[in-house]
């Protein structure tokens, strides 16, 4: 027990020291402290995606789903997205939200597609969510909040005592919409903006459109802020931060996207009202 206590103290000190180091634009972006392995991220994400799909209404239009998947795959094929098995699912929900589960599942509400002004802004939302996966923000957050109890829980899940989701539920870490896995710090948001900038540039989308769309959401939020902002707190001046990151990248000419954006916008407004599952 004394040995475990010393380990917890050491890990807590390491976390505090790590959080004090401010990253400069262009510096490498790496995942932070984490008690999960990347393989456990993937397992947890798959388990959580099964539960999420029970609570949402997936869009049945194959053209829309194909478009979102192709756009997401274009971004996730870039080197800095990491070797995760990304999937992209469009949900029939007019609210402004998107979220990523550990290990690769990304969900996008149809309200986001209806709200963006161009394909680059849609790519920006997806790149931002991919960045949360690549930087392992969900399991990093869970690790910091449960630093003492998690090692035993993860060990139990590894030997097949229970599913990982069931084990984590014992610590109060659910896999639904209010899960700790989907609540990020402002530092995590800033890093997701920075890595998202890099992913967009590599995929030939203008990264500044990501910041413009997020600031558009913040400006229109008023007293009823979009769901996206409640789980993705603003890290400050997003446009300025993204512009600083862009200055560190090699000069790149950005394209106009796939040319399918206008059609997708017309299809998404024709979706039937969702049959609420939540």
URPETA-V933986 format. One record per residue. N is the residue number from 1. SS is DSSP state (helix for helix, strand for strand, loop for the rest). PHI is phi in degrees with one decimal (none if undefined). Layout:
N/SS/PHI ; N/SS/PHI
//
This chain:
1/loop/none ; 2/helix/-61.8 ; 3/helix/-63.7 ; 4/helix/-62.4 ; 5/helix/-61.0 ; 6/helix/-63.3 ; 7/helix/-64.5 ; 8/helix/-65.1 ; 9/helix/-61.2 ; 10/helix/-64.3 ; 11/helix/-66.4 ; 12/helix/-63.3 ; 13/helix/-63.6 ; 14/helix/-63.4 ; 15/helix/-63.0 ; 16/helix/-65.0 ; 17/helix/-66.5 ; 18/helix/-65.2 ; 19/helix/-73.0 ; 20/loop/-83.8 ; 21/loop/-87.5 ; 22/loop/-78.4 ; 23/loop/-83.5 ; 24/loop/-92.9 ; 25/loop/-53.9 ; 26/loop/90.6 ; 27/loop/-71.1 ; 28/loop/-58.0 ; 29/loop/-111.6 ; 30/loop/-131.5 ; 31/loop/-60.2 ; 32/loop/-89.0 ; 33/loop/-53.5 ; 34/loop/-157.1 ; 35/loop/-88.3 ; 36/loop/-85.6 ; 37/loop/-89.0 ; 38/helix/-56.3 ; 39/helix/-65.4 ; 40/helix/-71.0 ; 41/helix/-56.4 ; 42/helix/-64.3 ; 43/helix/-61.0 ; 44/helix/-63.7 ; 45/helix/-62.5 ; 46/helix/-66.2 ; 47/helix/-62.6 ; 48/helix/-67.1 ; 49/helix/-63.3 ; 50/helix/-61.4 ; 51/helix/-67.9 ; 52/helix/-62.4 ; 53/helix/-64.8 ; 54/helix/-76.2 ; 55/helix/-106.9 ; 56/loop/-120.7 ; 57/loop/-108.4 ; 58/strand/-73.0 ; 59/loop/-62.9 ; 60/loop/-90.5 ; 61/loop/-74.3 ; 62/helix/-68.4 ; 63/helix/-68.2 ; 64/helix/-66.6 ; 65/helix/-62.8 ; 66/helix/-63.6 ; 67/helix/-62.7 ; 68/helix/-63.6 ; 69/helix/-65.7 ; 70/helix/-65.8 ; 71/helix/-65.6 ; 72/helix/-63.5 ; 73/helix/-65.6 ; 74/helix/-60.0 ; 75/helix/-77.9 ; 76/helix/-78.2 ; 77/loop/-76.9 ; 78/loop/-68.6 ; 79/helix/-58.9 ; 80/helix/-76.7 ; 81/helix/-75.5 ; 82/loop/85.4 ; 83/loop/-90.5 ; 84/loop/-91.6 ; 85/loop/-80.8 ; 86/loop/-65.8 ; 87/strand/-132.6 ; 88/strand/-132.8 ; 89/strand/-126.8 ; 90/strand/-91.3 ; 91/strand/-106.6 ; 92/loop/-78.9 ; 93/loop/-155.2 ; 94/loop/-74.3 ; 95/loop/-71.7 ; 96/loop/-90.5 ; 97/loop/-155.4 ; 98/strand/-156.2 ; 99/strand/-155.5 ; 100/strand/-126.2 ; 101/loop/-93.5 ; 102/loop/-54.8 ; 103/loop/85.1 ; 104/loop/136.7 ; 105/strand/-69.9 ; 106/strand/-119.6 ; 107/strand/-119.2 ; 108/strand/-125.2 ; 109/strand/-74.9 ; 110/helix/-61.8 ; 111/helix/-61.0 ; 112/helix/-67.1 ; 113/helix/-62.2 ; 114/helix/-70.2 ; 115/helix/-91.4 ; 116/loop/-69.6 ; 117/loop/-92.7 ; 118/loop/-160.2 ; 119/helix/-66.2 ; 120/helix/-63.2 ; 121/helix/-66.4 ; 122/helix/-63.7 ; 123/helix/-61.1 ; 124/helix/-64.1 ; 125/helix/-62.1 ; 126/helix/-66.3 ; 127/helix/-63.4 ; 128/helix/-63.2 ; 129/helix/-68.8 ; 130/helix/-57.8 ; 131/helix/-65.2 ; 132/helix/-61.9 ; 133/helix/-67.9 ; 134/helix/-60.6 ; 135/loop/-89.7 ; 136/loop/58.9 ; 137/helix/-67.0 ; 138/helix/-63.5 ; 139/helix/-76.7 ; 140/helix/-62.5 ; 141/helix/-63.5 ; 142/helix/-65.5 ; 143/helix/-64.9 ; 144/helix/-68.0 ; 145/helix/-79.8 ; 146/loop/-133.5 ; 147/loop/-63.6 ; 148/loop/-84.1 ; 149/loop/-89.6 ; 150/helix/-61.9 ; 151/helix/-53.9 ; 152/helix/-67.9 ; 153/helix/-65.0 ; 154/helix/-66.4 ; 155/helix/-65.2 ; 156/helix/-64.2 ; 157/helix/-66.2 ; 158/helix/-66.1 ; 159/loop/-94.7 ; 160/loop/79.7 ; 161/loop/-63.5 ; 162/loop/-150.6 ; 163/loop/-63.8 ; 164/helix/-62.0 ; 165/helix/-61.8 ; 166/helix/-66.7 ; 167/helix/-63.4 ; 168/helix/-67.5 ; 169/helix/-60.4 ; 170/loop/-66.2 ; 171/loop/-95.4 ; 172/loop/82.8 ; 173/loop/-98.9 ; 174/loop/-82.6 ; 175/loop/-119.6 ; 176/loop/-90.0 ; 177/loop/-73.6 ; 178/loop/-102.4 ; 179/loop/-68.1 ; 180/helix/-58.4 ; 181/helix/-64.4 ; 182/helix/-113.3 ; 183/loop/-113.1 ; 184/loop/-112.9 ; 185/loop/-85.0 ; 186/helix/-65.2 ; 187/helix/-64.0 ; 188/helix/-63.6 ; 189/helix/-64.2 ; 190/helix/-63.1 ; 191/helix/-67.0 ; 192/helix/-67.3 ; 193/helix/-63.1 ; 194/helix/-66.5 ; 195/helix/-68.3 ; 196/helix/-59.1 ; 197/helix/-58.2 ; 198/helix/-68.2 ; 199/helix/-63.9 ; 200/helix/-63.2 ; 201/helix/-61.4 ; 202/helix/-64.4 ; 203/loop/-91.2 ; 204/loop/70.5 ; 205/loop/-110.9 ; 206/loop/-71.2 ; 207/loop/-63.7 ; 208/helix/-63.1 ; 209/helix/-66.9 ; 210/helix/-62.2 ; 211/helix/-64.1 ; 212/helix/-62.8 ; 213/helix/-69.4 ; 214/helix/-64.2 ; 215/helix/-71.0 ; 216/helix/-63.3 ; 217/helix/-61.4 ; 218/helix/-64.7 ; 219/helix/-69.9 ; 220/helix/-94.7 ; 221/helix/-63.3 ; 222/loop/59.9 ; 223/loop/-76.3 ; 224/loop/-116.7 ; 225/loop/-68.9 ; 226/loop/-57.6 ; 227/helix/-53.7 ; 228/helix/-57.1 ; 229/helix/-74.9 ; 230/helix/-70.9 ; 231/helix/-100.6 ; 232/loop/-126.2 ; 233/loop/-61.4 ; 234/loop/-64.8 ; 235/loop/-84.7 ; 236/loop/120.9 ; 237/loop/-73.7 ; 238/helix/-66.5 ; 239/helix/-60.1 ; 240/helix/-62.4 ; 241/helix/-64.6 ; 242/helix/-67.5 ; 243/helix/-60.0 ; 244/helix/-64.1 ; 245/helix/-69.4 ; 246/helix/-59.9 ; 247/loop/-62.6 ; 248/loop/-90.9 ; 249/loop/-94.6 ; 250/loop/-65.2 ; 251/loop/-57.5 ; 252/loop/-139.8 ; 253/loop/-93.9 ; 254/loop/-98.7 ; 255/loop/-92.2 ; 256/loop/-98.0 ; 257/loop/95.4 ; 258/loop/-80.4 ; 259/loop/83.9 ; 260/loop/-105.2 ; 261/helix/-60.3 ; 262/helix/-59.9 ; 263/helix/-65.5 ; 264/helix/-63.5 ; 265/helix/-62.1 ; 266/helix/-68.9 ; 267/helix/-72.7 ; 268/helix/-69.9 ; 269/loop/-75.0 ; 270/loop/-92.6 ; 271/loop/-64.2 ; 272/loop/-69.0 ; 273/loop/-56.9 ; 274/loop/-67.8 ; 275/loop/-88.2 ; 276/loop/-57.9 ; 277/loop/-101.2 ; 278/loop/-102.5
//
